[in-house]
Amino acid sequence: MNLKLIFSFIIFFVLNLFCKTPMPELSSEAKLSKNKMISIRWTTTDPILAKVFNEIFPVPPAILLDENTKVVDLTTVPLPEPNPDHAPKPKEEKPIDPNELPRWDRGFELSNIDNLTVVIRKESQRPFYSIGVSLLALTMLYYGTMETEAELVWTSGESNLHRISFLSTHETIWAPMPFYIGTGSSIVGPAFNSNRYPSKLQKYCVQEKPGKLRESLEQSQTENCKEYETFLKRLFLQNYDNIHLQLKEWEKRNQDWFQP
């Protein structure tokens, strides 16, 4: 009986010491940029993306496409590796004219972003790195990580494909453990967490419903969607400046074209 109480106390203690990478926050400059609406008209088939993208960036609400709408699945379109020379470079922002009206009030046409899709390119739990960190802590630390590289891809017109590349995110979780158990947990952790790869969360939240067997062995569609939403928030917040800059560049294409 005493052993059960001790074991229960250890589990409770360890669970309360679990630490995760906190959700990033926007800088003061980024918070100010949210006061200036970006004039785009955008569509997507991903309801979670439609919710999170609109929460993070100053864009109008998405036009959510019906699942019966015939659109290309951009997650399956083969694309070459992004060119590092095309990575966005920071530039000075022009002072905002407080009297300037949104472009849709001035009669300008909105820039179209059709079928906006998050395409996950690379993802890794870096198991050897996690085991190394645990060993440095004398086997008394569980350490897990998830690193992801993704792109935002969309179409404009019938066949023109556009993308925002170099979007990366990382998340770590760690907790003190008894001798050897920390390293043992770090070794088996990646196998037990294989269903939490962002591509799996996206697949079994948006693209298809998991079967009953998969739900019983892993997790439900609702839980997949909750974790997928958290992943998108982290991705967009960690890459806010990059995405915001390129959205403004996309908007400027039409502004330059229709400027009288």
Backbone bond lengths (Angstrom), bond angles and torsions (degrees), N, CA, C in turn:
res aa  C-N    CA-C-N  psi(-1)  N-CA   C-N-CA  omega(-1)  CA-C   N-CA-C  phi
1 M - - - 1.470 - - 1.520 110.38 -
2 N 1.373 115.04 -43.23 1.460 120.00 179.61 1.516 111.03 -63.71
3 L 1.347 116.16 -38.09 1.463 119.96 179.12 1.523 110.81 -63.98
4 K 1.341 116.80 -38.92 1.464 120.10 178.76 1.521 110.85 -64.12
5 L 1.324 116.27 -41.01 1.463 119.75 179.51 1.524 110.92 -65.08
6 I 1.328 115.59 -42.15 1.468 119.79 179.47 1.523 110.19 -63.88
7 F 1.347 116.11 -44.63 1.459 120.80 -179.15 1.532 110.57 -62.96
8 S 1.335 116.51 -42.32 1.463 120.65 178.71 1.530 111.24 -63.78
9 F 1.341 115.16 -39.25 1.464 119.24 179.38 1.530 110.30 -65.20
10 I 1.334 117.18 -41.01 1.478 120.89 179.65 1.525 110.48 -62.17
11 I 1.353 116.90 -44.92 1.471 120.89 179.49 1.534 110.13 -61.89
12 F 1.340 116.65 -45.90 1.462 120.43 179.65 1.524 110.86 -61.46
13 F 1.329 116.49 -40.79 1.467 121.43 -178.58 1.533 110.67 -65.85
14 V 1.335 115.63 -44.38 1.467 120.05 -178.61 1.527 110.79 -65.46
15 L 1.334 116.32 -43.79 1.459 119.49 -178.65 1.529 111.43 -61.92
16 N 1.310 117.23 -33.85 1.457 120.41 -179.93 1.513 112.52 -78.09
17 L 1.341 117.36 -13.05 1.458 120.58 178.32 1.526 112.14 -98.55
18 F 1.331 118.46 -0.05 1.454 121.31 177.55 1.527 109.34 -61.21
19 C 1.303 115.60 132.25 1.457 121.20 179.28 1.522 109.44 -124.12
20 K 1.341 116.21 138.97 1.458 121.59 178.38 1.522 109.56 -124.44
21 T 1.328 114.91 156.44 1.455 119.53 174.43 1.521 108.92 -60.22
22 P 1.334 118.53 124.10 1.469 119.70 -178.52 1.526 111.32 -66.67
23 M 1.314 116.33 154.07 1.459 121.22 175.99 1.521 109.02 -65.07
24 P 1.336 118.19 127.57 1.473 119.95 -178.52 1.520 111.97 -63.61
25 E 1.335 114.77 155.14 1.458 120.75 177.55 1.519 109.68 -115.92
26 L 1.320 116.27 153.84 1.456 121.13 179.30 1.523 110.38 -73.89
27 S 1.338 115.17 147.20 1.455 120.26 174.99 1.529 109.26 -71.56
28 S 1.332 116.01 169.31 1.467 120.01 179.10 1.523 111.01 -61.61
29 E 1.362 116.20 -38.85 1.462 120.24 179.50 1.521 110.78 -65.21
30 A 1.344 116.07 -40.74 1.462 119.78 179.93 1.525 111.07 -65.67
31 K 1.338 116.81 -38.81 1.467 119.89 178.63 1.525 110.87 -63.42
32 L 1.340 116.69 -37.73 1.459 120.29 177.60 1.521 111.21 -66.30
33 S 1.350 116.39 -35.69 1.472 119.90 -178.06 1.524 111.93 -66.44
34 K 1.334 117.07 -21.13 1.466 120.13 -178.85 1.532 112.12 -72.85
35 N 1.351 116.18 -11.21 1.457 118.97 178.23 1.527 112.01 -79.48
36 K 1.325 117.45 -11.08 1.463 121.95 -177.46 1.526 108.95 -109.37
37 M 1.334 116.39 107.31 1.459 121.12 -177.62 1.524 111.33 -65.91
38 I 1.345 116.34 136.97 1.461 122.45 174.79 1.529 107.70 -93.50
39 S 1.323 115.90 124.01 1.467 120.92 -172.04 1.518 111.37 -85.58
40 I 1.300 116.22 87.79 1.461 120.62 176.46 1.524 109.06 -132.60
41 R 1.302 114.91 154.26 1.465 121.93 171.53 1.519 105.29 -112.27
42 W 1.327 118.21 118.37 1.459 118.41 -174.04 1.525 111.21 -132.87
43 T 1.314 113.62 146.28 1.460 121.19 -179.43 1.525 109.16 -124.48
44 T 1.312 115.60 156.49 1.462 121.04 177.15 1.521 109.01 -159.23
45 T 1.321 115.93 158.23 1.465 121.04 174.03 1.523 111.39 -100.47
46 D 1.330 116.91 -1.52 1.463 123.11 -174.74 1.528 109.66 -100.44
47 P 1.321 119.68 106.52 1.474 121.16 -176.87 1.529 113.00 -66.39
48 I 1.325 118.08 -31.91 1.463 120.47 178.63 1.525 110.03 -69.99
49 L 1.333 116.62 -43.10 1.462 120.87 176.17 1.528 110.33 -61.28
50 A 1.340 117.28 -41.58 1.457 121.34 179.41 1.531 111.06 -59.15
51 K 1.309 116.80 -37.12 1.464 121.22 -179.33 1.527 111.48 -74.62
52 V 1.337 117.12 -51.05 1.459 121.12 -172.17 1.530 111.53 -72.05
53 F 1.339 117.32 -42.58 1.463 120.89 -177.57 1.526 110.48 -60.16
54 N 1.306 116.13 -39.35 1.466 121.36 179.49 1.524 111.74 -71.40
55 E 1.339 117.49 -29.22 1.460 121.32 177.90 1.525 111.82 -73.29
56 I 1.339 116.70 -37.15 1.461 120.89 -173.47 1.524 112.11 -85.88
57 F 1.336 117.04 -41.96 1.465 120.92 -172.74 1.534 110.90 -107.76
58 P 1.348 116.68 149.61 1.474 120.40 -179.76 1.524 111.84 -79.48
59 V 1.314 115.87 70.34 1.463 122.14 -179.98 1.524 109.04 -124.73
60 P 1.342 117.62 155.50 1.472 119.94 176.10 1.532 110.20 -62.94
61 P 1.323 118.11 162.42 1.470 120.38 176.80 1.523 111.90 -59.40
62 A 1.319 115.61 149.69 1.468 120.76 -179.02 1.519 111.16 -73.36
63 I 1.318 114.39 154.25 1.465 120.90 166.85 1.527 105.57 -93.45
64 L 1.327 116.02 106.68 1.460 120.54 -175.85 1.523 109.32 -81.17
65 L 1.329 115.60 118.89 1.454 120.71 -178.01 1.514 110.62 -76.48
66 D 1.310 116.65 140.79 1.455 122.42 176.72 1.526 109.59 -65.57
67 E 1.341 115.52 147.45 1.469 119.21 -178.15 1.533 111.80 -63.64
68 N 1.322 117.43 -17.70 1.461 120.61 177.88 1.523 112.88 -86.14
69 T 1.346 116.60 -9.23 1.459 120.27 178.68 1.532 109.60 -67.37
70 K 1.318 116.23 132.76 1.458 120.22 -178.16 1.524 110.09 -82.97
71 V 1.327 115.59 106.19 1.458 121.94 176.33 1.523 108.12 -134.62
72 V 1.320 116.07 157.25 1.460 121.31 179.11 1.524 109.16 -74.40
73 D 1.331 116.69 136.75 1.464 121.46 174.41 1.529 107.21 -77.94
74 L 1.326 116.90 99.40 1.460 121.09 -173.80 1.531 112.80 -70.06
75 T 1.334 117.33 -14.87 1.472 118.74 177.39 1.526 111.70 -71.04
76 T 1.331 116.80 -15.84 1.464 120.41 -178.00 1.524 112.31 -105.07
77 V 1.336 117.84 -2.08 1.468 120.80 -178.82 1.521 109.11 -79.28
78 P 1.348 118.20 121.66 1.467 119.74 179.50 1.525 111.04 -70.62
79 L 1.328 116.34 127.71 1.461 121.74 178.82 1.520 109.32 -126.35
80 P 1.330 117.83 144.74 1.469 119.88 177.24 1.524 110.84 -67.63
81 E 1.324 115.94 163.35 1.458 119.98 177.02 1.533 109.18 -61.08
82 P 1.326 118.43 137.98 1.466 119.81 179.56 1.519 111.65 -63.56
83 N 1.315 115.66 144.26 1.465 122.20 -179.10 1.528 109.21 -82.74
84 P 1.340 118.27 121.23 1.476 120.58 179.89 1.525 112.56 -57.61
85 D 1.350 117.22 -26.68 1.467 119.78 179.58 1.520 111.95 -66.94
86 H 1.348 115.95 -18.89 1.452 120.11 -179.15 1.521 112.60 -93.52
87 A 1.321 116.90 5.44 1.457 120.08 178.22 1.526 109.42 -63.53
88 P 1.327 117.81 140.84 1.477 119.55 -177.34 1.520 111.79 -65.26
89 K 1.315 115.93 141.50 1.460 122.08 178.15 1.521 108.66 -109.95
90 P 1.321 117.29 133.46 1.473 119.08 -179.29 1.523 111.35 -62.53
91 K 1.313 115.95 141.50 1.459 119.96 177.48 1.520 109.13 -139.93
92 E 1.306 115.31 160.29 1.451 120.26 -177.29 1.526 110.47 -71.99
93 E 1.308 114.32 136.43 1.459 120.11 178.60 1.530 109.61 -84.19
94 K 1.331 116.55 141.78 1.452 120.79 174.60 1.532 108.86 -73.78
95 P 1.324 117.45 147.35 1.481 118.96 177.50 1.527 110.63 -57.92
96 I 1.316 116.06 139.06 1.467 121.46 -179.05 1.524 109.52 -81.63
97 D 1.318 116.02 128.57 1.457 121.47 175.99 1.529 108.36 -81.63
98 P 1.318 118.61 111.70 1.479 119.97 -176.18 1.523 112.85 -63.88
99 N 1.341 117.32 -17.68 1.460 120.14 -179.17 1.518 113.13 -91.54
100 E 1.334 116.27 -1.51 1.462 119.14 -177.01 1.524 110.34 -76.19
101 L 1.290 116.89 129.64 1.460 121.93 179.72 1.521 110.22 -83.04
102 P 1.341 117.73 155.27 1.470 119.57 170.97 1.515 110.26 -56.17
103 R 1.330 116.23 148.65 1.451 119.83 -173.39 1.515 112.74 -63.53
104 W 1.342 118.30 -29.47 1.464 118.24 -179.77 1.538 110.85 -69.48
105 D 1.361 117.76 -21.88 1.462 120.72 174.75 1.524 111.77 -81.64
106 R 1.334 117.71 -13.50 1.457 121.15 179.39 1.526 111.57 -99.90
107 G 1.334 116.29 5.70 1.461 118.91 175.51 1.510 114.62 87.00
108 F 1.361 118.97 12.38 1.453 120.64 -179.96 1.523 110.20 -85.26
109 E 1.299 115.68 153.29 1.454 121.32 177.00 1.522 109.44 -80.26
110 L 1.315 117.91 141.14 1.459 121.37 -179.15 1.522 111.10 -79.14
111 S 1.335 115.79 146.22 1.460 120.97 175.51 1.523 109.00 -73.93
112 N 1.306 116.14 134.01 1.464 120.37 -177.61 1.522 111.51 -93.64
113 I 1.317 115.69 132.54 1.461 123.17 168.11 1.525 105.16 -124.05
114 D 1.309 116.44 107.53 1.457 121.32 -174.81 1.524 111.32 -102.44
115 N 1.332 114.93 136.44 1.465 121.98 175.36 1.524 111.65 56.39
116 L 1.320 116.95 51.48 1.468 121.27 177.52 1.529 109.35 -61.40
117 T 1.325 115.94 129.95 1.470 121.23 -173.86 1.527 109.86 -139.71
118 V 1.312 116.34 138.08 1.467 121.13 170.91 1.525 107.58 -88.38
119 V 1.326 115.75 119.16 1.465 121.27 179.48 1.522 107.87 -110.15
120 I 1.310 116.57 117.47 1.464 122.12 -178.43 1.518 108.51 -88.27
121 R 1.319 116.47 120.29 1.467 121.98 -175.09 1.528 112.52 -93.96
122 K 1.310 116.40 -47.94 1.469 120.71 -177.21 1.518 108.93 -138.58
123 E 1.315 115.94 145.55 1.463 120.69 176.63 1.524 108.60 -153.25
124 S 1.311 115.67 138.83 1.463 119.82 -176.87 1.516 110.19 -152.96
125 Q 1.335 115.00 145.18 1.463 120.61 174.10 1.533 111.42 -95.67
126 R 1.329 116.62 -0.93 1.472 122.61 178.27 1.535 111.00 45.31
127 P 1.340 118.27 62.32 1.468 121.04 -174.21 1.525 113.60 -61.68
128 F 1.331 118.62 -39.42 1.474 119.83 -177.76 1.527 111.02 -67.61
129 Y 1.330 116.06 -35.99 1.465 119.22 176.89 1.532 110.00 -65.30
130 S 1.337 116.11 -43.25 1.467 120.20 -179.74 1.529 111.11 -62.51
131 I 1.336 116.47 -42.02 1.469 119.97 179.20 1.523 109.90 -65.33
132 G 1.335 116.76 -39.85 1.463 120.28 178.67 1.518 112.51 -61.42
133 V 1.335 116.29 -42.69 1.468 120.30 178.05 1.520 110.33 -63.43
134 S 1.328 116.81 -40.54 1.460 120.79 179.64 1.526 111.36 -64.77
135 L 1.338 116.72 -40.31 1.465 120.32 178.44 1.529 111.61 -65.61
136 L 1.330 116.10 -36.95 1.467 119.34 177.40 1.523 111.30 -63.48
137 A 1.336 116.09 -25.73 1.467 121.15 177.29 1.527 110.93 -91.75
138 L 1.339 116.42 20.78 1.475 122.33 176.43 1.524 111.85 61.78
139 T 1.327 116.40 37.64 1.479 125.56 176.33 1.527 112.79 66.76
140 M 1.339 117.72 10.51 1.461 120.05 -176.24 1.528 112.36 -104.58
141 L 1.332 116.99 22.83 1.458 120.49 -179.46 1.516 109.99 -137.01
142 Y 1.343 115.14 126.85 1.466 118.73 168.31 1.518 107.47 -86.96
143 Y 1.337 116.46 130.72 1.467 120.48 -178.84 1.520 108.81 -137.68
144 G 1.314 115.79 125.49 1.463 120.96 178.07 1.511 109.97 -133.82
145 T 1.317 116.73 149.80 1.459 120.83 -179.70 1.525 110.58 -144.34
146 M 1.321 116.20 156.59 1.461 121.85 175.67 1.527 107.14 -139.20
147 E 1.314 116.38 119.71 1.460 121.75 178.51 1.521 109.00 -117.81
148 T 1.317 116.25 137.93 1.460 121.34 -174.38 1.520 110.47 -137.89
149 E 1.336 115.63 141.38 1.467 122.22 169.72 1.522 107.31 -118.06
150 A 1.326 116.15 133.68 1.467 120.22 -175.55 1.520 110.31 -142.90
151 E 1.325 114.69 170.72 1.457 122.29 175.96 1.530 108.86 -137.02
152 L 1.308 115.68 151.98 1.460 121.48 167.51 1.522 106.89 -99.63
153 V 1.315 116.80 121.39 1.459 121.71 -175.37 1.523 108.68 -122.20
154 W 1.335 116.71 140.95 1.455 120.81 176.51 1.518 110.10 -152.03
155 T 1.322 115.30 169.13 1.460 121.09 177.83 1.521 108.97 -112.81
156 S 1.311 114.98 157.50 1.453 121.97 174.82 1.516 106.80 -143.36
157 G 1.320 116.82 120.14 1.450 118.50 -170.67 1.511 109.26 81.47
158 E 1.312 116.57 -157.01 1.456 120.27 -174.70 1.518 113.13 -82.09
159 S 1.329 117.82 -37.68 1.466 118.45 -172.32 1.520 113.93 -136.64
160 N 1.328 119.06 -5.90 1.460 120.25 -177.80 1.528 110.27 -70.15
161 L 1.324 116.01 126.51 1.464 122.16 -177.53 1.526 108.76 -110.43
162 H 1.319 116.44 132.55 1.464 121.77 -178.90 1.522 108.44 -129.63
163 R 1.311 115.46 156.94 1.468 117.84 -179.05 1.522 111.60 -156.27
164 I 1.315 115.21 153.03 1.460 123.62 170.83 1.528 106.24 -111.59
165 S 1.308 115.71 112.46 1.467 121.04 -173.48 1.532 110.69 -101.84
166 F 1.325 114.29 -176.54 1.464 122.85 176.42 1.529 112.09 62.28
167 L 1.333 116.00 38.53 1.458 120.71 174.40 1.521 108.20 -98.86
168 S 1.299 116.75 118.76 1.464 119.83 -177.94 1.523 109.78 -130.90
169 T 1.303 115.16 152.74 1.458 120.28 178.06 1.525 109.02 -148.72
170 H 1.303 115.33 154.00 1.464 120.24 177.86 1.528 109.53 -144.79
171 E 1.295 114.13 150.11 1.464 120.99 178.70 1.512 108.04 -144.41
172 T 1.317 116.89 137.55 1.466 120.87 178.01 1.523 109.67 -126.63
173 I 1.312 114.42 155.39 1.463 121.32 176.24 1.529 107.12 -141.13
174 W 1.308 117.27 137.82 1.451 119.75 -178.77 1.531 109.86 -149.08
175 A 1.342 114.36 157.56 1.463 119.87 -179.46 1.518 109.23 -161.81
176 P 1.333 117.45 143.42 1.468 120.00 175.41 1.522 110.70 -69.67
177 M 1.316 115.57 143.64 1.468 121.78 -179.19 1.531 108.97 -138.51
178 P 1.331 117.30 163.82 1.468 119.74 173.56 1.535 110.91 -64.28
179 F 1.329 116.61 167.25 1.471 122.79 178.83 1.528 110.62 -48.60
180 Y 1.306 116.67 136.47 1.476 126.37 175.95 1.534 113.89 70.02
181 I 1.331 117.25 -31.78 1.460 119.09 -177.41 1.526 110.63 -66.95
182 G 1.344 116.52 -34.50 1.451 120.02 178.43 1.514 112.37 -60.07
183 T 1.335 116.31 -48.74 1.461 119.85 179.35 1.527 110.84 -69.17
184 G 1.346 117.12 -39.16 1.459 119.84 177.86 1.515 111.42 -59.78
185 S 1.344 115.88 -41.98 1.464 119.85 178.54 1.528 111.24 -66.39
186 S 1.338 116.73 -36.35 1.470 120.33 178.56 1.519 111.61 -67.39
187 I 1.343 116.56 -28.51 1.470 120.70 179.62 1.530 110.91 -74.73
188 V 1.333 116.22 -46.67 1.472 119.26 -175.41 1.530 112.46 -86.49
189 G 1.350 117.21 -14.69 1.465 121.03 -176.86 1.522 114.03 -55.02
190 P 1.359 119.38 -48.84 1.470 119.88 -179.11 1.526 113.66 -56.72
191 A 1.337 116.86 -35.97 1.470 119.13 179.51 1.521 111.06 -68.58
192 F 1.345 116.75 -41.65 1.463 120.27 -179.44 1.532 111.83 -71.52
193 N 1.343 116.52 -24.52 1.460 120.12 -177.58 1.522 113.11 -101.28
194 S 1.322 117.23 15.20 1.464 119.86 -177.79 1.526 112.24 -62.03
195 N 1.334 117.05 -25.38 1.476 120.02 179.24 1.523 112.14 -78.24
196 R 1.339 116.84 -5.02 1.459 120.05 -178.43 1.529 112.79 -101.93
197 Y 1.316 116.95 12.42 1.459 119.01 170.74 1.529 107.75 -62.90
198 P 1.331 118.66 137.80 1.472 120.11 -179.22 1.525 113.98 -53.24
199 S 1.334 117.90 -35.94 1.467 119.84 179.41 1.524 110.93 -65.02
200 K 1.352 117.09 -35.65 1.465 120.46 177.15 1.528 110.69 -69.85
201 L 1.331 116.18 -41.42 1.466 119.79 178.52 1.519 110.48 -61.24
202 Q 1.335 116.08 -43.17 1.467 120.67 178.86 1.523 110.84 -63.75
203 K 1.331 115.72 -44.55 1.463 120.38 -176.94 1.518 111.65 -62.11
204 Y 1.344 116.63 -48.57 1.461 119.84 -174.02 1.532 113.01 -91.49
205 C 1.331 116.81 8.95 1.459 120.40 170.31 1.523 110.05 -106.97
206 V 1.345 116.93 -46.22 1.462 121.81 -170.51 1.519 113.02 -105.24
207 Q 1.338 116.45 -43.13 1.464 119.57 -168.47 1.522 113.60 -86.94
208 E 1.301 117.86 -35.59 1.464 120.03 178.51 1.521 110.57 -155.81
209 K 1.303 115.75 154.13 1.453 120.83 -179.51 1.525 109.69 -87.73
210 P 1.338 117.79 130.29 1.468 119.26 179.11 1.525 111.64 -66.02
211 G 1.321 116.04 144.86 1.457 120.43 177.97 1.516 111.32 -70.50
212 K 1.311 116.06 169.85 1.463 120.72 -178.25 1.524 111.90 -62.29
213 L 1.343 116.87 -38.20 1.461 119.83 179.69 1.523 110.29 -64.81
214 R 1.335 117.16 -44.98 1.458 120.38 179.25 1.529 111.21 -63.90
215 E 1.334 116.48 -38.70 1.461 119.27 179.28 1.520 111.19 -65.57
216 S 1.318 116.78 -37.29 1.469 119.74 -179.46 1.527 111.54 -71.85
217 L 1.343 117.09 -33.46 1.458 121.09 -178.57 1.528 112.26 -85.29
218 E 1.340 116.94 -30.72 1.455 120.10 -175.71 1.529 110.08 -115.99
219 Q 1.343 116.91 -94.41 1.454 119.70 178.51 1.522 109.47 -158.38
220 S 1.327 115.17 166.53 1.463 120.80 -174.62 1.527 110.91 -77.02
221 Q 1.330 115.58 167.70 1.462 120.69 177.11 1.530 110.77 -61.33
222 T 1.320 117.72 -38.40 1.470 121.47 178.49 1.515 111.60 -60.20
223 E 1.338 116.52 -43.67 1.467 120.27 179.37 1.531 110.77 -67.89
224 N 1.347 116.53 -37.76 1.463 119.63 175.80 1.521 110.46 -60.06
225 C 1.325 117.20 -42.44 1.461 121.28 -178.42 1.530 111.48 -66.99
226 K 1.325 117.06 -37.67 1.467 120.20 178.01 1.528 110.58 -63.21
227 E 1.336 117.03 -43.96 1.457 120.02 -179.49 1.522 111.17 -71.97
228 Y 1.329 117.10 -34.33 1.459 120.83 177.14 1.529 110.26 -65.55
229 E 1.316 117.27 -40.19 1.471 121.32 177.21 1.524 110.68 -62.73
230 T 1.328 117.11 -42.33 1.465 120.91 177.97 1.527 110.68 -63.03
231 F 1.337 116.25 -41.03 1.469 120.22 177.67 1.525 110.91 -60.73
232 L 1.345 117.83 -45.21 1.467 120.79 -179.44 1.525 111.24 -63.45
233 K 1.324 117.29 -41.11 1.462 119.89 178.41 1.519 110.85 -61.05
234 R 1.325 116.27 -44.88 1.470 120.21 179.73 1.527 110.34 -64.06
235 L 1.330 116.72 -43.27 1.466 121.47 -179.56 1.523 111.07 -60.85
236 F 1.329 116.98 -47.15 1.463 120.42 -176.71 1.524 111.95 -71.07
237 L 1.329 117.09 -37.56 1.459 119.71 179.84 1.520 111.52 -70.29
238 Q 1.339 116.99 -39.41 1.462 119.52 179.86 1.522 112.02 -71.83
239 N 1.330 117.89 -18.48 1.467 121.55 -178.41 1.530 111.34 -123.06
240 Y 1.317 116.39 27.35 1.469 120.35 -173.39 1.525 112.30 -57.64
241 D 1.333 117.34 -49.76 1.467 120.55 -175.02 1.521 111.69 -60.74
242 N 1.333 116.15 -43.13 1.477 121.60 179.51 1.531 110.57 -60.24
243 I 1.336 117.01 -50.76 1.466 121.10 -176.16 1.526 110.54 -68.19
244 H 1.325 116.74 -44.39 1.462 120.67 -178.25 1.528 110.89 -60.59
245 L 1.332 116.62 -43.41 1.466 120.59 179.51 1.522 111.58 -59.75
246 Q 1.323 116.61 -44.37 1.461 119.24 -176.58 1.529 112.27 -75.81
247 L 1.328 117.63 -27.77 1.471 119.34 173.01 1.530 110.47 -65.33
248 K 1.333 116.22 -39.53 1.459 119.79 178.54 1.529 110.79 -67.51
249 E 1.342 116.62 -36.75 1.463 119.84 177.07 1.528 110.40 -64.83
250 W 1.332 115.56 -38.12 1.472 119.61 179.27 1.537 110.19 -66.48
251 E 1.319 116.45 -42.38 1.456 120.69 177.28 1.526 110.83 -61.47
252 K 1.330 117.10 -39.33 1.469 122.20 -175.88 1.522 111.83 -64.99
253 R 1.335 118.25 -25.00 1.461 120.18 178.85 1.523 110.40 -57.76
254 N 1.326 116.63 -47.54 1.461 119.58 179.22 1.520 111.52 -73.45
255 Q 1.330 116.86 -33.97 1.458 120.34 -179.35 1.526 109.88 -62.81
256 D 1.335 116.95 -42.38 1.455 120.51 178.58 1.522 110.68 -66.97
257 W 1.356 115.94 -36.83 1.454 120.06 -175.72 1.532 111.65 -70.25
258 F 1.336 116.04 -38.90 1.462 119.69 -174.63 1.533 113.10 -98.80
259 Q 1.331 117.37 -0.90 1.450 119.08 -178.98 1.524 111.32 -63.37
260 P 1.336 120.26 125.19 1.457 121.78 -179.32 1.534 111.62 -71.43
